[in-house]
Amino acid sequence: MAALRDEERRQLYKRAANLRRASQNKTSKPKHRRSLEEVDPDDVESFEKRRRRYKGSLRQWAAALLEDDAASAVAAIDGVAEPTDEGLVLFATGGRCRVLLEDGEARDCAVAPEWAGSQRSDLAVGDRVELACDEGDALTIVGVLPRDSVLSRPDSGPGGARVERVVAANVDRVVVVASAKQPALRLRLLDRYLVASEHGGCRAAVAVTKTDLLDADEHRVLLESLEPYAALDVPVVACSTVDGHGVADLASLLRGDTAVLVGQSGVGKSSLLNALEPGLAIETRETGHANKGRHTTTASTLHFLDHGTRIIDTPGIREFGLWQLTRQDLRSYFHEFDRFAPDCRYADCAHDREPACAVRAAGEHGAIAPARYQSYLRLLATLPPG
């Protein structure tokens, strides 16, 4: 391994990563797994037996590749860094992560250099990782264990290419935090998060903050606007960090789960986390005068609460795109369509402009919440045909 030139090593690790990912996907292909162009199925099959001799780190897969070349075999054996520990990513930034080890110690760890260009896709808060220790007791992340779930969105990569940006990994529930006022509730952004949550294998919930700013009539209107989500079995909790209303209900909902708080800037994610666990004392700021959110959290961080609850606080966003979603996926995530879709004229109806579409009729006549149907149409328009 050490004898390889930098470009040779980079290409070797790239192929090793593709092979390892393809092998993990062989029997199960969860929707959050990316497609694997350039992976030869025969390569995956030929490496299957050899893979059993390795624990799965990227460097070990690279060593397995080098075993095909007798001249490089000795260098491969000498250069492999065996994983010595596993851990949980608490915080991630460029080239380094804070990792909780199995013995309970939190350590700063370097990220293997071959991941420098893809860290946002391949490594996130909530990931379970393999670690190698050098002679100076420094730790480096050399492998990521398969994910149970993921929340991700598109991001700009090298040359303007679209790449996957993983917001959080291995979460039980995505809590979409929205505010009743300052900034105003955006139902279409909420719909995007719900679709992304289910697409990544996560359950969803909605927490609406700042209810102390509403009068009785405004509170009634708020609850009415959220009724379609409660009807879909998405838990909705109205709460206030000022008077404490609803905070205990949210704590009970999340008890024992790993959850991620997401939403616009300024909706009060950090304030809500402080209310759930006052001892955290996370920094917060007032919303700007223009009722636009102001960033306090600058990087995703995992926090431990009582009763086994773990919560990932994330930076606020203004928009949230959907990663590798098909039109068929989108239809399946709007579950209120299910009872009407069998009555559509066409089995593959997109519920858009087709004649005799029972879903469109239900949306136009109120049997499906009109706001939800319009949100679907807007999302559909952003997806490629097919």
N, C-alpha and C positions, 0 to 999 in steps of 0.2 A: 504493500500500500504506500509506504513512504517513498518508494522509488518512482512513483507515478508523477508526471507533471501536473500542474494545477488544473489545466483544461481536461486532461485525462481523468483526474480524480473527480472533477465536477460531473463529467458525463457518466462515470461509473456510478456515482451516488444517485444521479437522476434515474438511471435505469433500475438500480436496486430499489429505489422508492416506488417506482411503478410496479415492479414485480411483487414487492411485499404487499402493496395496496390491492393488487389484483388477486393475490392469494387469499387475503382477508375477505374479499368480496365474492369468492368462488361459490360459497354455499349460501350466502345471504347478501343481498344488494340493497341496503337501506337507501332511502331516497336522498339522504344527505351525502352519499358517496359520489365523488366526481366521476365523469366518464374517463375511460382509460385508453385513449388513442395511443398508438405506437407500442402497445403491449401485445406481443405475440402469444396467443393462447398455448402454443406448444412450449414456450419458455416457462410459463407458469406451471404447466404440468411436469416438466422435467425438473423443476426446482422443488416440487412438493415434498418428495422424500427427504431431500437435503435440508429443507426448512425445519424439519422436525428436530434436527440436531442443534438448532439455534433458538434462542429465546425471542428473537424477533427484532433486535435493534437494527438500525439502518446500516451500521458498520458491519454487522455480521452478515447481512444480506449482500453487502458489497464484497465481503470476503468470499462468500459462496460463489459469486460471479467470477471472481479471480481464480477460483479453483479449476476453471476450465482451461486456464493457461498455465501449463506446468512451470514455465519460466517465472511466473509471478506468484506461484503458490507459497513459497517460503516468505516472501515479503508480505503477503496477505496475512499469514498466520502471525507474524511478528507485529503487524501493525494494528490488529483488531483490539479495540478497547472493550473489554467485557463489562457489561452493566454490573454495578455493585449494589445498586439500591433502586427503589422506585419512589415516586412522590406525586404530589398533587400541585398543579400550578396555581399559585395565589395571585400573582401579578406578572404581567409580561410587558416588556418594552423592547426596543430594538437591540437584539443580540444578547439580552440577559433576561432572566426570569427569577422570581421569588418562588421557591418550591418548599412545600411541607413534606418532610421525609417521614418514613414509616415509624420512626422512633419519636415523632412529635417535634423535632427540631425544624425550624424554618431556615433555609439557606439560600443565598444568592448563587445562581448557577448560570454558566455561560451556555449559549446555544451553539450546537455544532455548526461550523462555518458553511457547510453545504446547504443549510437551510436559510442562509442570509436573504436570499431573494424571494423566499416563499413562506416566511415565518407567520405572516398574518393568516395564511390559509392552513398551515400545517401545525400550528401551535397556538393555543388559546387558554385563557383562564378556565379552569375546570378540567383541563386535560390531565390524564394520568400518564406519567412519563417514566422512562428508564434513564438512569444516571450512571455515568462512569466517573471514577475518581482517579486523578493523576498522582504522581509521587508527592506533590506538594499539598495534597488533600483538597485541591480545587475540584469542583463538580461541573460536569458538562452534560447537558441533555443530549442523549444519543438515540433515543427512540420514543415514540408516542404510542401508547396502547390503543386498541380500537375503541372508537367512541360509541356510546349508547344513543346519544342524541346530540343535536347541534342547532344553534341559531346562527344563521349567516346571512350575508347580503353581498351584492356585487360591489367591487371596488376597482379603482384604476390601477393597473399593473404596469410593468415596463412597456414602453412604446405605446401607451394608451390602451393596451389590451384589458378586457374585463376579466377579473380574477375573483375568486371567492374570498371574502373576508369573514372569518369566524368570530362572532361576537362572544360566544360562550359555548363550552362543550360540557356534555354529561349533566345536563340540568333536567330536573323533573318537571319544572313549571316555569313558563315565561310569564312574568307579571307586567302587563302593559300599564304603566302609570300615566294617567292623564289628569289634567286639572279642570275643575269646573269653571275657573276664571284665571286669567293672568298666568299663562296664555290660555286661550279658549280651547275647549274640547274639539278635537279633530277626529271625527268618526272614520274618515277614509284612511287616515294613518293607522288607526286602531285596527281596521280591517286588514291592512297589509301585514301588521304584526301577527294577527291571528292566523293568516294563511302561512306565513313563514314559520310560525311555531309548529303547526301541524305538519308542514313539509319536512321539518327537521326532526320529527318524532317527539315533540314536547307537548305537554298539556299547557293550556293558557288560562289566565285569569286577568281581570281588569280591576285596577284600584284607582278610583277617582278622588283626587285630593282637593283641598281648599273648599270643602263644602261649607265651612264657616262663613264664606263670603256671599252665600246665597240667601235670599229671603225665601219664604215658604213657597211662593208660586214658582220661583226659579228652581227650587229643589224638586218640585213636582215635575216640571218640564224635563229636568235632567234625568230623573228616574224613568220617565216615559221614553226618552231617546235611547235608553240602555236596555229596555225590555226585550228587543230582538236577540240580544246576546244572552240574557238569562234564559230565554226560551231554547237556546242552543246548548244549554248546560255549561256555559262559560260562567264561572263564578264572578259576580260583580260586587265589589265592596266600595261603598261611599265612605270616605273618611276625612278626618281633619287632624293635622298635627298640632293645631292650636288648642282645640278643646278635647282632643283625644277620641272623638267619635269614630268608631269603626276600626280603630287600630288593633284592639283585642281580637276582633273578628278576623282581620287579616293574619295576625299572628297564629291564630288557631288553624286557618286554612293552610298555612305554609309549614306547620309544625312537622319537623323531621325530614323535610324536603330540601333539595338543593334547588334554589330558584335564582332567576336573573331578573333584575329590575331594568326595564327599558322604557324609553319615551322621549318626548321633546325636552329640550333644554328648559329649565325653569319650572317644570311641573312639580318638583319637590321630591325627587327620588331619594336624595341623601337625607333630607329632613324626615322622610318616612322611615328610612332605615334607622335614623337616630331615635325615632319614636318607638320602633320595635325593640331596639336595644340601646338605651340611653348611654351606656358606658362606652359606646364606640366614639362618640364626640366627633363625628365627621364634619368637616368645614362646610358651611352653607352660606349662600348670599341671597339678598332680596332680588325679586324679579325686576328687570329694567322698567323704566317709565313708559316705554312703548309697548309694554305687555309682551315683550319677547324674552325668551328664556336666556339666562346667563349661565355659562358653564362654570361649575365648581369641580366636578369630577373630571379629571383629565385622562385617566386610564382605568380600564376595568380592574376591579379588585374584589377578591373573595373574602367575606367576613363570616365569622362563626358566631351564632346566636345560641341562646339556651335551647334545650330540648332537642339537640341534634340538628337544628335548622342551620343551613348555610345559604348565604345570599350574596350574589355577585352584583355589585353596583357598577353601572356603566355610564360613560359620558352621554350627555344629551345629543339628540340629532334633530334635524329639521325635516329630513326626508328619509325614507327607508325603502330601498329597492328589493326586488325578489330575485333570488339566485336559482337559475336553471329550473324554471317552472314552465310546464307545458299548459296548453289550453285545457286539456283533459284533467290535469292536476287541479287547475283552478276551479273547474266545475265541481269536482268532488269535494272541495273544501268549503263550499257554500251549501251546508247540509239542509238548509230550508228548501232547497230546490228538489230534494229527493222525492218528496211525495207527489210533485207535479211532473217531473221529468218523464215518467213512463207514459204520460198522455201526449207527449210531443209527437209530431208526425214522423220525425226522423230520429232514429236511434242514436245518431252521433250529433244531435242538435247542439249548437253552441249557445243557444238561448240568447241570440243576438238579433238577427234579422230574418231568420227562417220563418216561413209561413206555418200557421197552426202550431206555434210554440206555446205550450201550456205554462211554461215558466215565465215567459215574457208577459203573458196575460195575467198571471198571478201577481207579478210585480206592478203592472199598470193598474190593477184593481185593488191592491192593498192586501191581498192574501199573503204576499211576501212583502216585508217592510220595503217601501220604495227606496229609502236611502241605501239599504243593503243591495238592492238590485242595481241601482245606479253605480254603486261602488264596484260591483262585479263588472259592469260594462266598461268602466274606466280602466280597471286592471286588465281586462281582456284586450283592450285596444293597445296595451303596451307589449303584448306577447306576440311572437312570430306566428304566422299561420301554420296549420298542420297539427 
